[in-house]
């Protein structure tokens, strides 16, 4: 894929301000919905839901949260209404959270939980497409790494805010949801400010001419590789379940380990984005091979080895949230990026869901089989990634 560039009179500082605005929006957004997700399970139980209902609602929410992205991405590219679709998605995503404080029955909470995931599905493809406009000026890896790093701060802080509020309010979940109205409104306010300041974010992009317009053939090979990595990546709840069941670490260490993992993921996303802009596609291959060994460390190791495994797991997560998005942006012409992100996220999320189901079943059969599955299917992605690297010319300068 050949890319020629023509530089407009747009400074890196201007592009950076745009990226920072959207990153701060997502900091408060993550603070809102990650804070809520930390207590939705027990809240639904109090409202009368059993474990099967909680599991079904959580699974349905995640499915909707990925499946609708292909529709959102297509509509954004088809009608070129990136801001309108993004703002609508954020409104659904964020306002559903404080409304949970008013839910009086589990089915009401279930509707709002699914609505929150639906909103995220709607907003992600057009938002990432707009972020990519700044990437040609600043470096795609740096843009998505910086965004993920700031985003993860909110993911760390949100659950802590809820925990503190509930501690002082006698464990009433409604207070926890209600206080999240504050970061939700802050996120929406900053989002509208960004829309006012940058009504046409495509002007941030260096003019490009792609030899292949739209979605190129290597994209589908890349999606296949990413789907394999996703299928082999264990969810942290399964890791936490193992720690608890096998008494690997103290129960109080588990949430602390997760919080630290989110912080490490933020740092590594930034660093890996920087390396990608300088070393290119090979960075993703190196990270994939290096981090797949988290599985034996987590599921076979003692306390120290297991925590090292969690650290590697978080590095892999940082790569998936930054490098994979940056590569899509460099691979697809700007008129089809939202569609590409929609397709990519849907395929990635669906295979993550399938892989999680398989690993949950394998855990009860044989932990060894789980580890072999996790490592094996991730390593199967490596030759595909190598083929992608050899078949495209991703410009990162």
Secondary structure, 3 states (H helix, E strand, C coil): CCEEEECCCCCHHHHHHHHHHHHHHHHHHHHHHHHHHCCHHHHHHHCCCCHHHHHHHHHHHHHHHHHCHHHHHHHHHHHCCHHHHHHHHHHHHHHHHHHHHHCCCHHHHHHHHHHHHHHHHHHHHHHHHHHHHHHHHHCHHHHHHHHHHHHHHHHHHHHHHHHHHHHHCCCCHHHHHHHCHHHHHHHHHHHHHHHHHCCCHHHHCCEEEECCCCCCHHHHHHHHHHHHHHHCCCCHHHHHHHHHHHCCCCHHHHHHHHHHHHHHHHHHHHHHHHHHHHHCCHHHHHHHHHHCCHHHHHHHCCHHHHHHHHHHHHHHHHHHHHHHHHHHHHHCCHHHHHHHHHHHHHHHHHHHHHHHHHHHHHHHHCHHHHHHHHHHHHHHHHHHHHHHHHHCCCCCC
